[in-house]
Amino acid sequence: MSASSSVLFDRTPSFSFEFFPPKTQEGADNLVQTIVRLQEFHPSFVSVTYGAGGSSREFTRAVVQETQSRGIPTVPHLTCVGHTEAELADILAGYTKAGARAVLALRGDPPRNRPYDPTRDAFHHASELVRFIRRWEEAQGLGYRLTVGVAGFPEGHPDARNRLREMDFLKAKVDEGADYICTQLFFDNHAFFDFRDRCRIMGIDCPIIAGIMPVTSISGLNRMADLSAGTNFPSRLLKALLRAGGDKGSVERIGINYASNQCGELLDADVDGIHFYTLNKSKATLEIYRNLGLNSCYDVERLHMLNHLYKA
Ligand SMILES: Cc1cc2nc3c(=O)[nH]c(=O)nc-3n(C[C@H](O)[C@H](O)[C@H](O)COP(=O)(O)OP(=O)(O)OC[C@H]3O[C@@H](n4cnc5c(N)ncnc54)[C@H](O)[C@@H]3O)c2cc1C
């Protein structure tokens, strides 16, 4: 099976949303409301993050169960930092039992605020996790092939000293059996286009999904700086945010406009998919859809149809 025959990519470009597993009842209720609102747009899939080392294990599985039971193809994330093979196998079994047919295979980052013994880890790189997943699925005789995604960093992973070597490591993940790449969030489309070209030159032919996160508040921007290792913030965006002088409505408008323009340009350049880092909120994503002229699920379907016609 090629990636393009995966349910995640039966319509291109794919549109997908990322959620994190809430740890409180209030957070869970909010997330369900967000899922209900965004489901109207028939996402190609949603993905659910995993706390490296297992801190969100049960919560991740609960969200996967929720979204799968609503008929939304779901991609749970899995990180190998802090896990043995037996633990990873157990988590994969839980995901497939919950109905997931896909997984995003990641290394994760060692925990900063708890003791961590790296000698326990079965794997040190995401490529080894991809290999393990392929071995595991074969041994299980699942009867279907999991769609496996991996992370890509258009502006470079912060640990990587050499961009060329980094591309070799990315290719190793695909050669081990990854079906698609989802990128770190970025604000400069040139970085994405350049990355996509480098992948194609390297012979990495799988779909490359662009990760987009609109700035919606100054506190969100601070959180983003934490989460988005390796991402540059363009001065054009930062200047516009400074002009807003902390006015919440203006900051949100600027962030949504910026992300809408980014997405429009990506769609014009035949991006394989757009993955929205939603932070469990629906407003910004819905506004971006509207700004792109995609007011309803009907418009999304029409975009897919037009793309097929032009490509035929
Ligand atoms: C789309 C996306 C989703 C994410 N979701 C989560 C999540 O749910 N939970 C979470 O904890 N984190 C998540 N992360 C963060 C991610 O776990 C970290 O950025 C982590 O540092 C790198 O993970 P990776 O899978 O890219 O690792 P790898 O591909 O293993 O790469 C990590 C570093 O090691 C280098 N490297 C790779 N292979 C080798 C090798 N053989 N020899 C030497 N160096 C090598 C790479 O160049 C890179 O610098 C996500 C990131 C992205 C982009």
The ligand as an SDF file (V2000), in Angstrom:
LIG
                    3D

 53 58  0  0  0  0  0  0  0  0999 V2000
    4.4940   17.1240   13.6640 C   0  0  0  0  0  0  0  0  0  0  0  0
    5.1450   16.9710   15.0180 C   0  0  0  0  0  0  0  0  0  0  0  0
    4.4570   16.3580   16.0600 C   0  0  0  0  0  0  0  0  0  0  0  0
    5.0610   16.1940   17.3130 C   0  0  0  0  0  0  0  0  0  0  0  0
    4.3400   15.5830   18.3190 N   0  0  0  0  0  0  0  0  0  0  0  0
    4.9350   15.3640   19.5090 C   0  0  0  0  0  0  0  0  0  0  0  0
    4.2440   14.6720   20.5530 C   0  0  0  0  0  0  0  0  0  0  0  0
    3.0770   14.2860   20.4040 O   0  0  0  0  0  0  0  0  0  0  0  0
    4.8750   14.4640   21.7350 N   0  0  0  0  0  0  0  0  0  0  0  0
    6.1710   14.8840   21.9270 C   0  0  0  0  0  0  0  0  0  0  0  0
    6.7080   14.6540   23.0210 O   0  0  0  0  0  0  0  0  0  0  0  0
    6.8640   15.5350   20.9600 N   0  0  0  0  0  0  0  0  0  0  0  0
    6.2880   15.7840   19.7660 C   0  0  0  0  0  0  0  0  0  0  0  0
    6.9830   16.4340   18.7760 N   0  0  0  0  0  0  0  0  0  0  0  0
    8.3370   16.9230   19.0590 C   0  0  0  0  0  0  0  0  0  0  0  0
    9.4360   15.8760   18.7250 C   0  0  0  0  0  0  0  0  0  0  0  0
    9.2780   14.7240   19.5200 O   0  0  0  0  0  0  0  0  0  0  0  0
   10.7920   16.5370   19.0140 C   0  0  0  0  0  0  0  0  0  0  0  0
   10.9830   17.6280   18.1380 O   0  0  0  0  0  0  0  0  0  0  0  0
   12.0060   15.6150   18.9840 C   0  0  0  0  0  0  0  0  0  0  0  0
   13.1400   16.3750   19.4300 O   0  0  0  0  0  0  0  0  0  0  0  0
   12.3700   15.1120   17.5970 C   0  0  0  0  0  0  0  0  0  0  0  0
   11.5830   14.0850   17.2340 O   0  0  0  0  0  0  0  0  0  0  0  0
   11.8110   13.3340   15.8120 P   0  0  0  0  0  0  0  0  0  0  0  0
   10.7700   12.3190   15.7370 O   0  0  0  0  0  0  0  0  0  0  0  0
   11.9660   14.3010   14.7180 O   0  0  0  0  0  0  0  0  0  0  0  0
   13.2510   12.6550   16.1230 O   0  0  0  0  0  0  0  0  0  0  0  0
   14.3620   12.0420   15.1780 P   0  0  0  0  0  0  0  0  0  0  0  0
   13.9010   11.8620   13.7890 O   0  0  0  0  0  0  0  0  0  0  0  0
   14.9120   10.8680   15.8930 O   0  0  0  0  0  0  0  0  0  0  0  0
   15.4450   13.2190   15.1550 O   0  0  0  0  0  0  0  0  0  0  0  0
   15.8760   13.8460   16.3600 C   0  0  0  0  0  0  0  0  0  0  0  0
   17.2660   14.4420   16.1430 C   0  0  0  0  0  0  0  0  0  0  0  0
   18.2230   13.3690   16.0090 O   0  0  0  0  0  0  0  0  0  0  0  0
   18.8740   13.4420   14.7420 C   0  0  0  0  0  0  0  0  0  0  0  0
   19.0170   12.0610   14.2710 N   0  0  0  0  0  0  0  0  0  0  0  0
   18.0620   11.2630   13.7490 C   0  0  0  0  0  0  0  0  0  0  0  0
   18.5730   10.0530   13.4450 N   0  0  0  0  0  0  0  0  0  0  0  0
   19.8750   10.0670   13.8170 C   0  0  0  0  0  0  0  0  0  0  0  0
   20.9370    9.1190   13.7820 C   0  0  0  0  0  0  0  0  0  0  0  0
   20.7520    7.8950   13.2780 N   0  0  0  0  0  0  0  0  0  0  0  0
   22.1530    9.4910   14.2540 N   0  0  0  0  0  0  0  0  0  0  0  0
   22.3620   10.7310   14.7550 C   0  0  0  0  0  0  0  0  0  0  0  0
   21.3950   11.6820   14.8080 N   0  0  0  0  0  0  0  0  0  0  0  0
   20.1570   11.3540   14.3600 C   0  0  0  0  0  0  0  0  0  0  0  0
   17.9510   14.2970   13.8610 C   0  0  0  0  0  0  0  0  0  0  0  0
   18.6960   14.9640   12.8390 O   0  0  0  0  0  0  0  0  0  0  0  0
   17.4030   15.2720   14.8750 C   0  0  0  0  0  0  0  0  0  0  0  0
   18.3090   16.3290   15.1200 O   0  0  0  0  0  0  0  0  0  0  0  0
    6.3960   16.6540   17.5250 C   0  0  0  0  0  0  0  0  0  0  0  0
    7.0860   17.2940   16.4800 C   0  0  0  0  0  0  0  0  0  0  0  0
    6.4770   17.4580   15.2320 C   0  0  0  0  0  0  0  0  0  0  0  0
    7.2160   18.1610   14.1250 C   0  0  0  0  0  0  0  0  0  0  0  0
  1  2  1  0
  2  3  1  0
  2 52  2  0
  3  4  2  0
  4  5  1  0
  4 50  1  0
  5  6  2  0
  6  7  1  0
  6 13  1  0
  7  8  2  0
  7  9  1  0
  9 10  1  0
 10 11  2  0
 10 12  1  0
 12 13  2  0
 13 14  1  0
 14 15  1  0
 14 50  1  0
 15 16  1  0
 16 17  1  0
 16 18  1  0
 18 19  1  0
 18 20  1  0
 20 21  1  0
 20 22  1  0
 22 23  1  0
 23 24  1  0
 24 25  2  0
 24 26  1  0
 24 27  1  0
 27 28  1  0
 28 29  2  0
 28 30  1  0
 28 31  1  0
 31 32  1  0
 32 33  1  0
 33 34  1  0
 33 48  1  0
 34 35  1  0
 35 36  1  0
 35 46  1  0
 36 37  1  0
 36 45  1  0
 37 38  2  0
 38 39  1  0
 39 40  1  0
 39 45  2  0
 40 41  1  0
 40 42  2  0
 42 43  1  0
 43 44  2  0
 44 45  1  0
 46 47  1  0
 46 48  1  0
 48 49  1  0
 50 51  2  0
 51 52  1  0
 52 53  1  0
M  END
$$$$
